[in-house]
Amino acid sequence: MRCCKKVAYGGFKFSQVNTLKNGKSIRQNIQAFCLLILFILVSFSIKLYLIFTEGNNLTLFSDDLNYVKSAVAMVKKGIFVFWEYNEPTVFITPVYPFFLAAIFKIFGYGFTGFQIARIAQAVLSSITIVLVFYTAELLFNRKTALISSFLVSFYFPNIVTTGYFLTETLFTTLLILLLYLSIRYSSTLKISQFIVLGIVWVIATLCRPTIALYPLIFFPYLFIYRKINITKAIKLGISMAITFVIIISPWWIRNYREYGMFIPLAASSGNPMLQGTYINYEQTPENIVYYKLGKNALETNQNEVETAKKRMIEGFKNDFWRYLKWYTIDKTLLFWRTGFYWREFLGVNQYQVILFHYIILLGFIGMFIALLSEFTKYILPIGLIAYFNVVHCYYMAIDRYAFPLLPILSIFTGYFIYKTYISFAYFTNLIKTRQSK
């Protein structure tokens, strides 16, 4: 029979210490779980209330209408279009229209189908809250995770955007899932897990192509923080790449069949690239440049790209410092300084949203503090934010494009608030201790 000796000191057994610690840990886990569930339920309830009271009023009369048009065309005719019914599109990638079409196929593309799609997006938004919690817990601690999940739950643009038929909600969930799995799997480095990463990466890319170069951020993180060797990195990289190619290849084949050329993702960069060449996005009769419309959307996009490149070259040549400031500082400010809240709902005005938005922007201070404490650990989420910033500064930087990054930034906001509270408590106790002496 196996015996277990219990050591006692002063009548108190050390085994009891472990029992007390375990009991306290269980209580803390339950409390954290209950708070997280509370955040999700309250946030989800507000989203449902908004969806049921506003319904089809939740529209921007912009890209959202074209996404609906695209999904309906898939259901009715099995064709993939965006602007025009009679022209197959490469202007967008297919994941989000497929997402809508799957719902419309089951529930119809009338009011009921629209509402079910909005509710599905509300569910995705709730999943994002959970992913933010676990990502923040991996990076920092549970208290930071709770603060971060609270911010994401009640940041009002997160609530409103679930009602729009735009890529933002779906892509945000995919982006946070990709980040969470990347951090989690980087500690085990199994090929099977990197195949899963490849699946999430390609789906996210086919939702919004900006994330296509994600491995350029992820693998430096593996080298610098996880210190993997080159042989292991090659194996893992190949597993991700093969997965990516297998899943995306039908899209490549379809594009080649329709246009007779290799189009890896989408051909829609021309317009935002051209718009981005106008300082402050101001187009006047004096500075506007006209270009030839093509025979189809693809040819028009190519003309826009060429026109944009010429404008960029001329701009930097004629007024270098002004254009440099525009493509760096000014666009970055436009990217971050406002929230994606273009229409007001439920009596929540722009000023209230901006106040909450500025609180989330404190995450940039949190990023700085985190880098000072352990630089290499945080280069993946921070690098991801920097990558999107740079890409959109090259093209077009507006608050809508920054929207998917705010949950990541909220993690660092949560860390900043946590560190501020800890510092305040420390100095308060220090003052009390000195006063008692």
N, C-alpha and C positions, 0 to 999 in steps of 0.2 A: 504493500500500500504506500502510495506517495504521500509524503508529509509536507506541509507548508508551515514554516516557522514565522510567527508574527512577532516583530520587535516592538517593544513598548517603551515609552519614555514618559515619566511623570504620570502614569496611569492612562496615557493616550496612545493608542496603537497607530503606527504609521499607515497601516492598511486603511484606516478610517480616513486619513488625509486624501488618499486616492479616491475613495468613495465619495467624499465631499466634493472633490474637484470634478469627478465625473458627473455627479448630480448637478453641479453648477453649470457645467458645459452643456448638459442636456437641456437645462432650463433656458440657457442663452440661445441654443439652437431653435428651440420651440418658439421663443419670443421673436427671434429674427424671422423665422418662417411665417409666423402670424402677421408680423408687420408687413412683410413682402406681399402676402396674400391680400392684406387690407389695401395696400397701395394699388394692387392690380384690380381688385374688385371695384374700388371707388372710381379709378380711372376708366375702367371698362364701362361702368354704369353711366358715366358722363358721356362717353363716346356713343353709347347706345341711345341715350336721350337726345343727343345732337342729331344722330342719324334718323331717328324716328320723327323728330319735330321738324327738321329741315329738309330731309329727303333729297329731291333733285335740285334743291336750291344750293346744295353743296357742289358747286362747279365754279371754275375760273373762266369758262368759255374760251379755252385755249387748247393746249395739247390734250387735255382730258377728253374733249369731244372726239378728237381723232383716234385716241386709244379705244374708245367705245366703238367708233366706226370700224376700226381694224378688227376688234373682237367679233362684232356682229357679222362682218364679211366672212370671217373664218367659219362661223356657225352656219350661215346661210349658203355660202358658195364654196367654202373650203379654200379661199384665196387669202393671201397675205398682202394687205394694202395699208396705206396710212392717209396720204393726202387725197389721192384720186382712186376711185373704184376700178378704173380701167387700166391702172398701171401697178404692176407688182413692185413692192417697195423694198429698198435697202436703207431707207432713211432711219429706221429703228431696228433694234434687235427683237427677237420674238417672245422672250419669256413672259413679259407682262401681258401682252395681248393674249397669249396662250392661257395665262392665269384667269383673265376675265372670260375668255371664250369657254373654258371648262365649266365655269359657273353658269354662264348664259346657256350653255348646252343643256344643263340639267334644269335650271329654274326659269329659262326664257330670258329674252332681252328687253322685257318691259320693266315696269316699276319694281316688281317683286325680285327679278334677277338683279337689278341695280342695288336694291337694299341688301340682298344676301351678299353681294360682292363687297359692299361697305362693311357689313358685319364681319366678313372674313378678314378684311384688312384691320378691323379693330382687334380681332384675335391675334393677328400677326404683330400688331403693336404691343399687345400684352406679352407675347413671347419675347419681344425685344427687351422689355423691362426685366424679365427673368434672366436673359442673357447678359444684360448690363450688370445685374447683381452678381452673377457668378464670375464674370470677367473681372469686376472690381475686387471681388474676394480673392481671386487668383493673384492679382497684381498687388493688392494692399491688404485689407482686412475686412471683417464683416461690418464694422461700423461705417467704414467708407462705402461699402457695397449698399448698405441701407440708405445712406444719404444720396448716393448716385441714382438708385432706383426710384427714390422719391422725386428727384428732379425730373427724371425722364417721364415718370407717371403723370406729372401735373404741369409740365411745360405745355402751354395751351396749343401751340402749333402742332405738337405731337397728337393732340386730341382731334383737332380740326382736319388735319391732313388725311386721316383715315377715311374721311368721307369723299376725298377727291380721287378720281380715276387717273392717277399718276403713278409713276414708278417709285416714288419716294418711300412709301411705307414698306413695300415688298423688298426693295433694295436695302433699306436700312436694316431690316431683319437679317437678310443674307450677309450683309457686311459685318454686323456684330457677331453673327454665327461663325463667319470665317475667322474673325479675330480671336474669338473665344477658343475655337478648336485649334487654331494655330499655336496659341500659348499653351494649351493643355497637352497637345500632341508633341510639342517640341521637347517635352521632358522624357518621352519614351521613344520617339523616333522609329516607329514601326511603319513598314511599307504599306500595310493595310490601312493605317490611319491616314497616310499621305494620299492614298487613293481617294479616301473620303474627302480630304481637303481639296483634291483636284475636282471632285464632283461639285462641291460648294462653290469653288472658284469659278468654274465654267458657267454654272447657273447664274451666279452674280454678274459675270461678264456679259452674258446674254440678256441680262436685265438692264444693266448700264455698263457700257464698254470701258468706262474710265478705269475700272479695277483690273483691266487686262494685264497690266504690268506688275501685279501684286508680288510675284516672286522676287522682283528686284528689291523689294523692301524686306520680304520674309527671310530669304536666305542669308543676307548680311546679318540679320538678327541671330540666325542659327550659328553662324561663324563666330560672331562677336560675343554673344551671351552664352549660348549653349556649347560653344567651342567644338563643333563637330568637325571631323576630318573631311578632306575633299572627296575621298572614295564614297563615304556614307552620303555626303551631300549629292553626289552625282546619281546614286541609286534612288534617293528620295525624289530628286528633281525629275528624273526620268519617269518615275511612277506617276507623279503629278502631271507631267507633260503628256504622257500617253493617254491618261484619263481625259485630259482636256481635249486632245485631238479627236479621240474616239467620239466623244459626246458632241463636239461642235462640227464634226465633218459633214453631217447632213445639211447644216446651214451653209457650209462652203459649197457643197454640191448644188444646192438650190440656187445660190447666188450666181454660180458659174453658168448654170442652165438658163437663167433668166437674162443675164447680161454678158455672158461670154468672157468674163474676166474674174480673177480671184479677188474677192472682197471678203477679208477676214472677219470683219465685225459689222460695221454700218458705214454708210457714206453720207454722213450728216454734219461733218465738222466744219464745212465751208461757211455756213451762215453765222454760227457763233464766233468763228474765227474772224470773219469779216466785221461783224458787229464790234468785236473786241479791239479793232484797230482804231475806232473812233474814241478819242479821249472823253471820258465821262459819258460815253455812249451817245454823244450829241451829234446828230447829223443835220447839217444845214445845207442850203443850196450852194454855199461856197465850198464846202469840203466833201460833199457826197460824191462817190465814184459810181458810175454806171457800168454795168457789165452785161454781157449777152446771156440771155436765157437759153438753156440747152433744149434739145429735143425731148429730154426726159429729166426727171429729178436728179439722176446720177450725173448727167452731163452738166446740169446747172450747178450742182455741188462742186464739181471739178473747176468750173469757171470761178466760183466764189473763192475757192482755195487759192487759185492763182492770183486773183485780184487782191485777196488779203495779204498774200506774201509780198506783192509789189508795194502795197500801202505800208506794211511794216518796214520794209527796206528803206522806202522814201522817208518815213517818219523818223527812223533812227538816224538817217543820214542828214536830214534837215534840222532836227531838233532833238539831239541825242538824249540830253539829260531829262527833258520833259517826258519823252517816251519811256525812258528807263524808269522814271518815277511812276508813270501810269501803269506799266507792266509789272511793277513790284509792289510799292507801297499803296498806291491808290486802289488797285484791284483787290489787294488783300483786305483793305478796309471795307470795300463794297461787299466782299465775300462774307465778312463776319459781323459787321456792325449792326445789322438788323436781322430780325427773324422772318422766316417764311410764313407770314401772316398777312395775306393780301386782301382778305375780306373779314369783317368783324362778325362774330356770332356770340350768342348767349350773353350779350351785354359786355363782353370782354373787349376793351379798346386797345388800340395800338400802344398807348403809354404803359398799360399794365403788362403787356407782353414784352415790351422793350426792357422794363425793369427786371423781369424774370430772366430775359435773355442776357442782360449784363451780368446777372449773378452767375449764369452758366459760363460766361466769358472769363470769370475768375479762374476757370480751369487752366488758363494759360500760365497763371502764377503757380498753380498746382503742378503743372508740367515742369516748370523751372525748379521747384523745390524737389520734385521726384528725381530729376536728372542730377541734382547736386547730391542726393542721398545714395543713388545707385544708378549710374548713367546707363549701363548696358541693358539693364532689366526692362527699361521702358522705351527703348528705341523703336520697337515694333509699333505700338499704338501711336506714339508721337510721330514716327516716320510716316505712318499712314495718313495722318492729318496733314503733314507737310507736303506729302506727295500730291494729294488732292488740291491743296492750295496752289502749288506750282503749276499743275496741269490746267487748272481753271484760270489762272493768271495769263497763261499763254492763249487761251481761247476767250471765254467770257465768264466773268466772276459775278454771280448774283447770289442773294441769300438762299434761294431755292436749292442751288447746287451744294451749298454747305449743310443743308438740312440733315443728310444721313450721318454727318460727322459729329453732330451735337451730342448724341448718346456717348460717344467715345470721350468727347471733351467733358461731359458731365461726370465721368469717372474721376477725372483729375480735379474737377470742381469739388466733388465729394471728398477727395483727399485733402484739398486745401482747407475746406471747412473743418474737417476732422483735426488737422494739424493746428489750425487756429484755436479750436476749442481746447486741445491738449495744452498748447502753450499758455492760453489764458488761465486754465485751471492750475498749471504749474506756478505761474507768477502770483496768482491769487493766494495759493497755499504758502508760497515763499514769504509774501508780505504778512500773512497772518502769523506765521512762525516767528518772524522777526518782531512783530508787535507783541506777541506773548512773552518774549524774552524781555 
